[in-house]
Amino acid sequence: MRGEGTVVRKLLLFWLLLPIPCWGGAVRVTPQPLDQGGVGWVEVRAEREVRGEFLKRSLPFFRTAEETWRALIGVDLALPPGSYPLKVETEGKRVTLFVRVKKTPFGLQKITLPRHMVELRGKVLERVRREKRILREIFSRIRSEPLWRGSFLLPLKGTVTTPFGVRRIINGRYRSFHSGVDIAAREGSPILATNDGMVILAQKLYLEGNTVIIDHGLGLYSIYLHLAEVFVRKGDKVKRGERIGLVGATGRVTGPHLHWGIKLLGQRVDPMALIELSKGLGR
Ligand SMILES: [Zn+2]
């Protein structure tokens, strides 16, 4: 009888150590907490397909190893600090984790611009609104497979004149947050694709000037503004490091520079944070 008790205890212990009841341990978010405008990995250990949801958007996971699935998550630069639920589901198991977002000191930038550049009216305002709708539509699409691989590279070496996230005061009034990184370089310097992807837009926009947007899959887009010349067309496949255009001063700018932005599942995230996160992925 005593032997049986030991067996039962052993079975009980074995059952407690099974991964199923504590499945949440198989989900990991790094880094934590995230900065406003930060990017991170969600890593899940599971055999079959993983689904997820974060900030009311479905999270596209992809397999990185035999039983490992990953998804990139990003938080918008204007998302208030706090804890946000991340739902993960696979093989009938479900878990909700909380992703912490901490306040990030972005700073202010005062700029003076001619009035006609700031106060848009009539036909110009109509055009700007129409172009914003085109961009929104592009960023709402999610290609289900990743087109990128390995680490992301800096598209242009130069001086960062306006970092990501600064709040802009134009002609004494609060305007938007700076949703990318401004890198100044000599006019005509080559701009490189940050990773593999497909060109989803290559055209002149009113505020942005000559613009290239690359779809890297899984809701990740890289954005290049104010180009002097564009070497790619919509639908082109590009490789990491490929020349896509030249630095210019087209659109609403005060001098030649590249405005480089990253959109991840609709969130405006810090391009430098993506480079940092992807370091060590090879290539
Ligand atoms: Zn900019």
Residues whose N, C-alpha, C, O or C-beta is under 5 A from the ligand:
A	BS01	ZN	V181 D182 H259
